[in-house]
Amino acid sequence: MGRIVAIGEVMVELSLAGPGQAALAYAGDTFNTALYLQRLGHEVAYATALGTDDPFTRAILKVMEREGLDASLVTRVDGRLPGLYAIERDDRGERRFFYWRGEAPVRQIAELADVEALTDAAAKADLTYLSAITLAVVGDAGRAALGGVMREARAVGFDLNYRARLWPDVETARAAIDQAARSSTYVSASDEDLEALDLMDGPQRWAAAGAEVIQRGHDHGVTIRRPAAAPVWIPGGPKAPAVDTTGAGDSFNAGYLALRLNGRDPQAAVEGGRRLAGVVVQHVGAVIPRASMPR
């Protein structure tokens, strides 16, 4: 089993359930993946920045403790609160997000965190995992600091999770995401995000640079691109009935990476990722109960 360092933001999650009603949980794209990787048998340390004495920070740390996530890379900041987001769902389980994260301390992680300790941890880990959302929320200084962490990491997993509202403009996002993907060992990307960034040629270039690219198509098929190998297309399987699609991509990435780190081939990893995501979308919220985890 591998040792993993995941970097990003964990937030307060409100799943709207009707007038004046919401379910409270804690989630975030890389946090969701980190938690599922831990449940799938890997040792995961999560790096982020939180407050010190608020009920939300205490609850997040309690979740990390209960799930077995290593919190030694969590930076604590007096007087700050984690971000918050709310999810509104339609009858098909598709969702809209509403965010309050402007004062979240993770936005200044380059100034607040021990970047040297994070770099050292990444250099010793089997995999360092982050996303385009991580790059967006930490700003220019954070992206520069995380670029150094990625260069020292033994291997990097990167989720091309593009959220336009988090970036000053698409050109800044495209440049930062392209650079991160070229420095990664595994890149997970959807056609939707590639089209929005005008990076449809990216998977071929990133694979040529040494990455294993998992490209998820509009038809739910997956194309695996690897260095010096012909692309492999895996057709989409039956679509699981969805209650809430929040966390589907994050859980797919966890299932895929867990099996690849265990030595399984990409096709088996895709099926494992799909199996986990298929269960996740049948629950409200990004993180399902441990008892609902598939084998």
MARPARO-576298 format. One record per residue (C-alpha): residue number from 1; residue in three letters; x, y, z. Coordinates in pm, 1 decimal. Layout:
# MARPARO-576298
<r num="NUM" residuo="ALA" east="X" north="Y" up="Z"/>
...
END
This chain:
# MARPARO-576298
<r num="1" residuo="MET" east="0.0" north="0.0" up="0.0"/>
<r num="2" residuo="GLY" east="121.4" north="346.7" up="-88.5"/>
<r num="3" residuo="ARG" east="194.1" north="657.4" up="114.4"/>
<r num="4" residuo="ILE" east="10.8" north="958.8" up="-32.5"/>
<r num="5" residuo="VAL" east="15.9" north="1333.9" up="32.6"/>
<r num="6" residuo="ALA" east="-296.4" north="1518.2" up="-86.8"/>
<r num="7" residuo="ILE" east="-310.7" north="1898.6" up="-100.3"/>
<r num="8" residuo="GLY" east="-616.2" north="2122.5" up="-117.7"/>
<r num="9" residuo="GLU" east="-919.5" north="2261.0" up="58.8"/>
<r num="10" residuo="VAL" east="-1174.7" north="2095.5" up="286.0"/>
<r num="11" residuo="MET" east="-1496.7" north="2291.0" up="330.2"/>
<r num="12" residuo="VAL" east="-1824.4" north="2289.5" up="516.7"/>
<r num="13" residuo="GLU" east="-2080.0" north="2118.1" up="287.9"/>
<r num="14" residuo="LEU" east="-2451.1" north="2201.8" up="302.5"/>
<r num="15" residuo="SER" east="-2673.6" north="1971.2" up="95.7"/>
<r num="16" residuo="LEU" east="-3000.1" north="2160.2" up="52.0"/>
<r num="17" residuo="ALA" east="-3294.4" north="1933.0" up="127.6"/>
<r num="18" residuo="GLY" east="-3592.0" north="2168.8" up="108.8"/>
<r num="19" residuo="PRO" east="-3707.1" north="2505.1" up="247.5"/>
<r num="20" residuo="GLY" east="-3498.6" north="2575.3" up="557.1"/>
<r num="21" residuo="GLN" east="-3339.4" north="2229.2" up="556.8"/>
<r num="22" residuo="ALA" east="-2984.1" north="2114.4" up="482.0"/>
<r num="23" residuo="ALA" east="-2754.9" north="1825.1" up="568.5"/>
<r num="24" residuo="LEU" east="-2418.5" north="1930.5" up="713.9"/>
<r num="25" residuo="ALA" east="-2096.2" north="1752.8" up="616.1"/>
<r num="26" residuo="TYR" east="-1734.2" north="1828.4" up="528.7"/>
<r num="27" residuo="ALA" east="-1584.7" north="1781.9" up="183.0"/>
<r num="28" residuo="GLY" east="-1369.1" north="1921.7" up="-98.2"/>
<r num="29" residuo="ASP" east="-1242.6" north="1769.4" up="-421.5"/>
<r num="30" residuo="THR" east="-896.5" north="1653.5" up="-311.4"/>
<r num="31" residuo="PHE" east="-1020.6" north="1587.2" up="42.5"/>
<r num="32" residuo="ASN" east="-1285.7" north="1349.8" up="-94.4"/>
<r num="33" residuo="THR" east="-1025.1" north="1164.5" up="-299.2"/>
<r num="34" residuo="ALA" east="-786.7" north="1151.8" up="-2.3"/>
<r num="35" residuo="LEU" east="-1054.1" north="1009.2" up="226.5"/>
<r num="36" residuo="TYR" east="-1155.0" north="740.2" up="-24.2"/>
<r num="37" residuo="LEU" east="-790.3" north="647.9" up="-85.9"/>
<r num="38" residuo="GLN" east="-747.3" north="604.5" up="289.2"/>
<r num="39" residuo="ARG" east="-1055.0" north="382.3" up="303.5"/>
<r num="40" residuo="LEU" east="-914.7" north="179.5" up="14.5"/>
<r num="41" residuo="GLY" east="-608.4" north="88.7" up="218.2"/>
<r num="42" residuo="HIS" east="-350.6" north="360.7" up="148.6"/>
<r num="43" residuo="GLU" east="-187.7" north="587.8" up="406.2"/>
<r num="44" residuo="VAL" east="-283.0" north="948.5" up="330.3"/>
<r num="45" residuo="ALA" east="-168.7" north="1278.8" up="479.3"/>
<r num="46" residuo="TYR" east="-386.9" north="1578.3" up="394.5"/>
<r num="47" residuo="ALA" east="-228.2" north="1923.8" up="365.7"/>
<r num="48" residuo="THR" east="-452.2" north="2227.8" up="406.9"/>
<r num="49" residuo="ALA" east="-505.8" north="2533.6" up="628.0"/>
<r num="50" residuo="LEU" east="-786.2" north="2564.5" up="884.6"/>
<r num="51" residuo="GLY" east="-885.0" north="2775.2" up="1184.1"/>
<r num="52" residuo="THR" east="-802.0" north="2704.1" up="1546.8"/>
<r num="53" residuo="ASP" east="-1105.4" north="2719.8" up="1773.3"/>
<r num="54" residuo="ASP" east="-1422.1" north="2713.0" up="1565.7"/>
<r num="55" residuo="PRO" east="-1671.8" north="2423.6" up="1559.0"/>
<r num="56" residuo="PHE" east="-1619.8" north="2360.2" up="1187.0"/>
<r num="57" residuo="THR" east="-1243.4" north="2318.6" up="1212.5"/>
<r num="58" residuo="ARG" east="-1288.1" north="2092.0" up="1514.4"/>
<r num="59" residuo="ALA" east="-1538.3" north="1881.3" up="1320.8"/>
<r num="60" residuo="ILE" east="-1310.0" north="1855.2" up="1015.7"/>
<r num="61" residuo="LEU" east="-1020.5" north="1739.7" up="1233.0"/>
<r num="62" residuo="LYS" east="-1249.5" north="1488.5" up="1402.9"/>
<r num="63" residuo="VAL" east="-1347.2" north="1349.7" up="1059.6"/>
<r num="64" residuo="MET" east="-978.6" north="1320.5" up="968.4"/>
<r num="65" residuo="GLU" east="-904.9" north="1140.4" up="1294.1"/>
<r num="66" residuo="ARG" east="-1199.5" north="903.2" up="1251.4"/>
<r num="67" residuo="GLU" east="-1100.0" north="821.0" up="892.1"/>
<r num="68" residuo="GLY" east="-732.4" north="772.8" up="978.6"/>
<r num="69" residuo="LEU" east="-605.7" north="1066.9" up="772.0"/>
<r num="70" residuo="ASP" east="-272.2" north="1209.2" up="887.5"/>
<r num="71" residuo="ALA" east="-327.9" north="1572.8" up="996.8"/>
<r num="72" residuo="SER" east="38.2" north="1660.6" up="1054.7"/>
<r num="73" residuo="LEU" east="42.5" north="1882.2" up="742.7"/>
<r num="74" residuo="VAL" east="-264.8" north="2084.2" up="847.0"/>
<r num="75" residuo="THR" east="-178.6" north="2448.8" up="921.7"/>
<r num="76" residuo="ARG" east="-386.1" north="2618.9" up="1195.0"/>
<r num="77" residuo="VAL" east="-458.8" north="2994.1" up="1172.6"/>
<r num="78" residuo="ASP" east="-615.8" north="3203.6" up="1450.0"/>
<r num="79" residuo="GLY" east="-934.2" north="3388.6" up="1365.9"/>
<r num="80" residuo="ARG" east="-999.7" north="3218.7" up="1030.7"/>
<r num="81" residuo="LEU" east="-1278.3" north="2986.9" up="920.0"/>
<r num="82" residuo="PRO" east="-1289.0" north="2714.7" up="654.5"/>
<r num="83" residuo="GLY" east="-1485.3" north="2784.6" up="338.2"/>
<r num="84" residuo="LEU" east="-1845.7" north="2677.2" up="291.5"/>
<r num="85" residuo="TYR" east="-2045.5" north="2556.1" up="-6.0"/>
<r num="86" residuo="ALA" east="-2407.8" north="2462.0" up="-63.4"/>
<r num="87" residuo="ILE" east="-2539.2" north="2206.8" up="-313.3"/>
<r num="88" residuo="GLU" east="-2872.1" north="2235.5" up="-492.6"/>
<r num="89" residuo="ARG" east="-2980.5" north="1920.7" up="-679.4"/>
<r num="90" residuo="ASP" east="-3232.6" north="1862.3" up="-957.2"/>
<r num="91" residuo="ASP" east="-3447.4" north="1552.1" up="-1010.8"/>
<r num="92" residuo="ARG" east="-3164.5" north="1378.1" up="-1203.3"/>
<r num="93" residuo="GLY" east="-2909.4" north="1428.3" up="-928.2"/>
<r num="94" residuo="GLU" east="-2726.2" north="1701.5" up="-1119.2"/>
<r num="95" residuo="ARG" east="-2615.7" north="1983.8" up="-895.4"/>
<r num="96" residuo="ARG" east="-2533.4" north="2352.6" up="-866.4"/>
<r num="97" residuo="PHE" east="-2279.0" north="2482.8" up="-618.2"/>
<r num="98" residuo="PHE" east="-2281.4" north="2807.9" up="-420.1"/>
<r num="99" residuo="TYR" east="-1958.0" north="2906.2" up="-242.9"/>
<r num="100" residuo="TRP" east="-1844.2" north="3123.7" up="50.3"/>
<r num="101" residuo="ARG" east="-1465.5" north="3080.2" up="65.2"/>
<r num="102" residuo="GLY" east="-1310.8" north="3428.7" up="32.5"/>
<r num="103" residuo="GLU" east="-1162.5" north="3426.7" up="385.7"/>
<r num="104" residuo="ALA" east="-1057.0" north="3061.4" up="398.0"/>
<r num="105" residuo="PRO" east="-693.9" north="3040.5" up="519.6"/>
<r num="106" residuo="VAL" east="-598.6" north="2786.9" up="251.3"/>
<r num="107" residuo="ARG" east="-595.9" north="3078.8" up="6.0"/>
<r num="108" residuo="GLN" east="-273.4" north="3199.1" up="173.6"/>
<r num="109" residuo="ILE" east="-118.5" north="2855.6" up="216.7"/>
<r num="110" residuo="ALA" east="215.0" north="2969.6" up="66.8"/>
<r num="111" residuo="GLU" east="255.0" north="3228.3" up="341.6"/>
<r num="112" residuo="LEU" east="97.7" north="3031.9" up="626.5"/>
<r num="113" residuo="ALA" east="211.4" north="2671.8" up="580.3"/>
<r num="114" residuo="ASP" east="551.2" north="2510.4" up="629.7"/>
<r num="115" residuo="VAL" east="625.0" north="2464.2" up="260.2"/>
<r num="116" residuo="GLU" east="961.1" north="2301.8" up="337.5"/>
<r num="117" residuo="ALA" east="789.9" north="2031.2" up="545.1"/>
<r num="118" residuo="LEU" east="529.9" north="1980.1" up="271.0"/>
<r num="119" residuo="THR" east="803.0" north="1948.2" up="8.5"/>
<r num="120" residuo="ASP" east="988.2" north="1696.0" up="222.1"/>
<r num="121" residuo="ALA" east="671.8" north="1492.0" up="274.9"/>
<r num="122" residuo="ALA" east="598.2" north="1491.9" up="-99.8"/>
<r num="123" residuo="ALA" east="952.1" north="1379.2" up="-178.8"/>
<r num="124" residuo="LYS" east="909.9" north="1077.3" up="51.9"/>
<r num="125" residuo="ALA" east="555.3" north="984.1" up="-54.8"/>
<r num="126" residuo="ASP" east="466.6" north="738.0" up="-327.4"/>
<r num="127" residuo="LEU" east="221.8" north="992.9" up="-470.7"/>
<r num="128" residuo="THR" east="138.0" north="1360.9" up="-422.9"/>
<r num="129" residuo="TYR" east="-216.0" north="1451.4" up="-525.6"/>
<r num="130" residuo="LEU" east="-370.1" north="1789.4" up="-607.4"/>
<r num="131" residuo="SER" east="-616.3" north="1945.7" up="-848.9"/>
<r num="132" residuo="ALA" east="-682.1" north="2249.8" up="-1063.0"/>
<r num="133" residuo="ILE" east="-913.4" north="2370.4" up="-784.9"/>
<r num="134" residuo="THR" east="-615.2" north="2356.3" up="-548.4"/>
<r num="135" residuo="LEU" east="-414.7" north="2568.3" up="-792.5"/>
<r num="136" residuo="ALA" east="-701.2" north="2815.6" up="-833.2"/>
<r num="137" residuo="VAL" east="-773.6" north="2883.2" up="-465.4"/>
<r num="138" residuo="VAL" east="-410.3" north="2928.1" up="-355.6"/>
<r num="139" residuo="GLY" east="-338.8" north="3213.2" up="-600.3"/>
<r num="140" residuo="ASP" east="-13.3" north="3308.3" up="-772.7"/>
<r num="141" residuo="ALA" east="210.4" north="3269.7" up="-466.1"/>
<r num="142" residuo="GLY" east="54.5" north="2936.1" up="-379.4"/>
<r num="143" residuo="ARG" east="92.5" north="2807.1" up="-734.5"/>
<r num="144" residuo="ALA" east="459.9" north="2900.1" up="-731.8"/>
<r num="145" residuo="ALA" east="511.2" north="2720.6" up="-398.8"/>
<r num="146" residuo="LEU" east="320.0" north="2410.6" up="-510.5"/>
<r num="147" residuo="GLY" east="517.8" north="2405.1" up="-834.6"/>
<r num="148" residuo="GLY" east="827.6" north="2352.8" up="-624.0"/>
<r num="149" residuo="VAL" east="654.6" north="2078.6" up="-426.2"/>
<r num="150" residuo="MET" east="555.9" north="1901.8" up="-749.5"/>
<r num="151" residuo="ARG" east="911.4" north="1917.4" up="-884.2"/>
<r num="152" residuo="GLU" east="1043.3" north="1740.7" up="-573.7"/>
<r num="153" residuo="ALA" east="762.8" north="1484.6" up="-552.3"/>
<r num="154" residuo="ARG" east="834.4" north="1123.1" up="-643.7"/>
<r num="155" residuo="ALA" east="508.4" north="1101.4" up="-841.8"/>
<r num="156" residuo="VAL" east="215.3" north="1340.6" up="-891.3"/>
<r num="157" residuo="GLY" east="-155.2" north="1278.9" up="-948.0"/>
<r num="158" residuo="PHE" east="-341.4" north="1579.6" up="-1092.6"/>
<r num="159" residuo="ASP" east="-715.7" north="1624.3" up="-1146.1"/>
<r num="160" residuo="LEU" east="-794.3" north="1878.2" up="-1416.4"/>
<r num="161" residuo="ASN" east="-1099.1" north="2003.6" up="-1228.4"/>
<r num="162" residuo="TYR" east="-1169.5" north="2341.9" up="-1389.7"/>
<r num="163" residuo="ARG" east="-1398.5" north="2592.4" up="-1217.9"/>
<r num="164" residuo="ALA" east="-1399.6" north="2913.7" up="-1418.8"/>
<r num="165" residuo="ARG" east="-1526.8" north="3133.8" up="-1133.2"/>
<r num="166" residuo="LEU" east="-1214.7" north="3056.7" up="-927.2"/>
<r num="167" residuo="TRP" east="-972.7" north="3192.8" up="-1187.8"/>
<r num="168" residuo="PRO" east="-910.8" north="3554.3" up="-1294.8"/>
<r num="169" residuo="ASP" east="-937.6" north="3450.7" up="-1662.4"/>
<r num="170" residuo="VAL" east="-921.1" north="3140.8" up="-1880.0"/>
<r num="171" residuo="GLU" east="-570.0" north="3224.4" up="-2005.6"/>
<r num="172" residuo="THR" east="-426.1" north="3214.8" up="-1651.5"/>
<r num="173" residuo="ALA" east="-607.0" north="2888.7" up="-1583.2"/>
<r num="174" residuo="ARG" east="-491.3" north="2729.1" up="-1909.5"/>
<r num="175" residuo="ALA" east="-126.0" north="2815.7" up="-1850.1"/>
<r num="176" residuo="ALA" east="-121.5" north="2696.7" up="-1487.9"/>
<r num="177" residuo="ILE" east="-313.5" north="2375.9" up="-1558.6"/>
<r num="178" residuo="ASP" east="-106.4" north="2288.1" up="-1864.5"/>
<r num="179" residuo="GLN" east="215.9" north="2335.0" up="-1669.3"/>
<r num="180" residuo="ALA" east="90.5" north="2119.1" up="-1381.7"/>
<r num="181" residuo="ALA" east="-25.7" north="1843.3" up="-1617.0"/>
<r num="182" residuo="ARG" east="312.6" north="1836.7" up="-1791.6"/>
<r num="183" residuo="SER" east="474.3" north="1781.5" up="-1450.3"/>
<r num="184" residuo="SER" east="241.2" north="1499.5" up="-1344.0"/>
<r num="185" residuo="THR" east="255.2" north="1121.0" up="-1344.0"/>
<r num="186" residuo="TYR" east="-123.5" north="1072.4" up="-1360.3"/>
<r num="187" residuo="VAL" east="-365.3" north="1325.9" up="-1511.1"/>
<r num="188" residuo="SER" east="-743.5" north="1284.5" up="-1485.8"/>
<r num="189" residuo="ALA" east="-932.2" north="1505.7" up="-1732.0"/>
<r num="190" residuo="SER" east="-1286.6" north="1529.5" up="-1867.4"/>
<r num="191" residuo="ASP" east="-1365.3" north="1636.2" up="-2223.0"/>
<r num="192" residuo="GLU" east="-1589.3" north="1905.8" up="-2074.9"/>
<r num="193" residuo="ASP" east="-1298.7" north="2070.6" up="-1891.9"/>
<r num="194" residuo="LEU" east="-1056.9" north="2022.6" up="-2181.8"/>
<r num="195" residuo="GLU" east="-1299.2" north="2196.1" up="-2418.2"/>
<r num="196" residuo="ALA" east="-1361.1" north="2484.2" up="-2177.0"/>
<r num="197" residuo="LEU" east="-985.6" north="2543.1" up="-2152.7"/>
<r num="198" residuo="ASP" east="-917.1" north="2487.8" up="-2525.1"/>
<r num="199" residuo="LEU" east="-679.6" north="2206.6" up="-2425.6"/>
<r num="200" residuo="MET" east="-813.2" north="1918.2" up="-2633.5"/>
<r num="201" residuo="ASP" east="-458.5" north="1859.6" up="-2759.9"/>
<r num="202" residuo="GLY" east="-333.0" north="1841.5" up="-2401.3"/>
<r num="203" residuo="PRO" east="-374.3" north="1467.8" up="-2333.1"/>
<r num="204" residuo="GLN" east="-150.2" north="1374.7" up="-2627.7"/>
<r num="205" residuo="ARG" east="116.6" north="1626.8" up="-2522.4"/>
<r num="206" residuo="TRP" east="104.5" north="1528.2" up="-2155.1"/>
<r num="207" residuo="ALA" east="134.9" north="1160.4" up="-2239.9"/>
<r num="208" residuo="ALA" east="430.8" north="1238.4" up="-2465.7"/>
<r num="209" residuo="ALA" east="588.5" north="1423.0" up="-2169.5"/>
<r num="210" residuo="GLY" east="555.0" north="1112.2" up="-1950.4"/>
<r num="211" residuo="ALA" east="207.6" north="1123.4" up="-1794.4"/>
<r num="212" residuo="GLU" east="-59.8" north="856.2" up="-1780.5"/>
<r num="213" residuo="VAL" east="-369.7" north="1048.3" up="-1889.6"/>
<r num="214" residuo="ILE" east="-719.1" north="928.4" up="-1803.4"/>
<r num="215" residuo="GLN" east="-947.1" north="1115.1" up="-2043.3"/>
<r num="216" residuo="ARG" east="-1317.6" north="1086.5" up="-1961.0"/>
<r num="217" residuo="GLY" east="-1542.0" north="1140.7" up="-2262.5"/>
<r num="218" residuo="HIS" east="-1890.6" north="1286.4" up="-2298.0"/>
<r num="219" residuo="ASP" east="-2015.2" north="933.2" up="-2375.1"/>
<r num="220" residuo="HIS" east="-1869.0" north="808.1" up="-2042.6"/>
<r num="221" residuo="GLY" east="-1600.6" north="615.3" up="-2229.9"/>
<r num="222" residuo="VAL" east="-1244.1" north="651.9" up="-2101.7"/>
<r num="223" residuo="THR" east="-930.2" north="684.8" up="-2313.0"/>
<r num="224" residuo="ILE" east="-602.1" north="594.1" up="-2145.5"/>
<r num="225" residuo="ARG" east="-294.1" north="759.6" up="-2295.7"/>
<r num="226" residuo="ARG" east="50.1" north="649.5" up="-2179.5"/>
<r num="227" residuo="PRO" east="405.5" north="733.8" up="-2289.6"/>
<r num="228" residuo="ALA" east="517.5" north="546.1" up="-2602.2"/>
<r num="229" residuo="ALA" east="194.9" north="342.6" up="-2619.3"/>
<r num="230" residuo="ALA" east="-114.7" north="345.1" up="-2836.1"/>
<r num="231" residuo="PRO" east="-424.0" north="496.6" up="-2671.4"/>
<r num="232" residuo="VAL" east="-664.6" north="248.1" up="-2514.3"/>
<r num="233" residuo="TRP" east="-1036.9" north="325.9" up="-2524.3"/>
<r num="234" residuo="ILE" east="-1267.2" north="169.9" up="-2263.3"/>
<r num="235" residuo="PRO" east="-1636.0" north="209.0" up="-2352.3"/>
<r num="236" residuo="GLY" east="-1879.1" north="345.4" up="-2098.6"/>
<r num="237" residuo="GLY" east="-2075.8" north="94.1" up="-1896.6"/>
<r num="238" residuo="PRO" east="-2431.4" north="112.9" up="-1763.2"/>
<r num="239" residuo="LYS" east="-2498.1" north="446.3" up="-1596.0"/>
<r num="240" residuo="ALA" east="-2583.3" north="420.6" up="-1226.2"/>
<r num="241" residuo="PRO" east="-2905.3" north="591.4" up="-1113.9"/>
<r num="242" residuo="ALA" east="-2796.0" north="917.9" up="-953.0"/>
<r num="243" residuo="VAL" east="-2933.2" north="1083.8" up="-642.5"/>
<r num="244" residuo="ASP" east="-2643.3" north="1331.5" up="-620.2"/>
<r num="245" residuo="THR" east="-2344.4" north="1342.8" up="-857.1"/>
<r num="246" residuo="THR" east="-2132.8" north="1540.9" up="-608.0"/>
<r num="247" residuo="GLY" east="-1800.3" north="1363.4" up="-560.4"/>
<r num="248" residuo="ALA" east="-1838.9" north="1130.7" up="-858.9"/>
<r num="249" residuo="GLY" east="-1514.4" north="1237.4" up="-1025.1"/>
<r num="250" residuo="ASP" east="-1327.1" north="1253.9" up="-694.4"/>
<r num="251" residuo="SER" east="-1425.6" north="898.4" up="-603.6"/>
<r num="252" residuo="PHE" east="-1345.7" north="772.7" up="-954.1"/>
<r num="253" residuo="ASN" east="-995.8" north="919.5" up="-918.5"/>
<r num="254" residuo="ALA" east="-954.5" north="749.8" up="-579.8"/>
<r num="255" residuo="GLY" east="-1058.3" north="411.3" up="-713.0"/>
<r num="256" residuo="TYR" east="-832.8" north="446.1" up="-1016.6"/>
<r num="257" residuo="LEU" east="-524.5" north="559.2" up="-825.9"/>
<r num="258" residuo="ALA" east="-573.8" north="306.1" up="-546.2"/>
<r num="259" residuo="LEU" east="-559.6" north="19.6" up="-794.5"/>
<r num="260" residuo="ARG" east="-274.2" north="164.0" up="-1000.3"/>
<r num="261" residuo="LEU" east="-66.6" north="208.5" up="-684.4"/>
<r num="262" residuo="ASN" east="-144.1" north="-155.7" up="-605.1"/>
<r num="263" residuo="GLY" east="0.5" north="-260.7" up="-940.8"/>
<r num="264" residuo="ARG" east="-322.9" north="-320.2" up="-1131.9"/>
<r num="265" residuo="ASP" east="-345.5" north="-229.0" up="-1501.3"/>
<r num="266" residuo="PRO" east="-530.0" north="84.0" up="-1625.1"/>
<r num="267" residuo="GLN" east="-834.9" north="-109.1" up="-1748.8"/>
<r num="268" residuo="ALA" east="-888.0" north="-269.0" up="-1407.5"/>
<r num="269" residuo="ALA" east="-830.6" north="70.7" up="-1244.2"/>
<r num="270" residuo="VAL" east="-1101.7" north="230.5" up="-1461.2"/>
<r num="271" residuo="GLU" east="-1349.7" north="-38.1" up="-1359.9"/>
<r num="272" residuo="GLY" east="-1258.3" north="8.2" up="-993.1"/>
<r num="273" residuo="GLY" east="-1302.7" north="383.6" up="-1020.4"/>
<r num="274" residuo="ARG" east="-1639.8" north="339.7" up="-1189.9"/>
<r num="275" residuo="ARG" east="-1755.0" north="93.4" up="-925.8"/>
<r num="276" residuo="LEU" east="-1685.4" north="336.7" up="-642.5"/>
<r num="277" residuo="ALA" east="-1829.5" north="639.1" up="-826.8"/>
<r num="278" residuo="GLY" east="-2142.2" north="438.5" up="-909.7"/>
<r num="279" residuo="VAL" east="-2207.8" north="390.1" up="-539.7"/>
<r num="280" residuo="VAL" east="-2119.3" north="749.4" up="-444.8"/>
<r num="281" residuo="VAL" east="-2378.0" north="904.0" up="-681.0"/>
<r num="282" residuo="GLN" east="-2651.5" north="702.9" up="-510.4"/>
<r num="283" residuo="HIS" east="-2596.7" north="899.1" up="-186.7"/>
<r num="284" residuo="VAL" east="-2644.7" north="1264.1" up="-93.3"/>
<r num="285" residuo="GLY" east="-2316.1" north="1451.0" up="-50.8"/>
<r num="286" residuo="ALA" east="-1959.8" north="1386.2" up="-159.0"/>
<r num="287" residuo="VAL" east="-1863.7" north="1134.2" up="111.5"/>
<r num="288" residuo="ILE" east="-2070.8" north="819.9" up="160.5"/>
<r num="289" residuo="PRO" east="-2099.0" north="621.7" up="486.6"/>
<r num="290" residuo="ARG" east="-1813.9" north="379.8" up="537.9"/>
<r num="291" residuo="ALA" east="-2063.0" north="92.6" up="552.5"/>
<r num="292" residuo="SER" east="-2170.9" north="171.8" up="193.5"/>
<r num="293" residuo="MET" east="-1822.3" north="135.9" up="46.8"/>
<r num="294" residuo="PRO" east="-1804.2" north="-130.1" up="-228.7"/>
<r num="295" residuo="ARG" east="-1546.3" north="-401.8" up="-213.7"/>
END
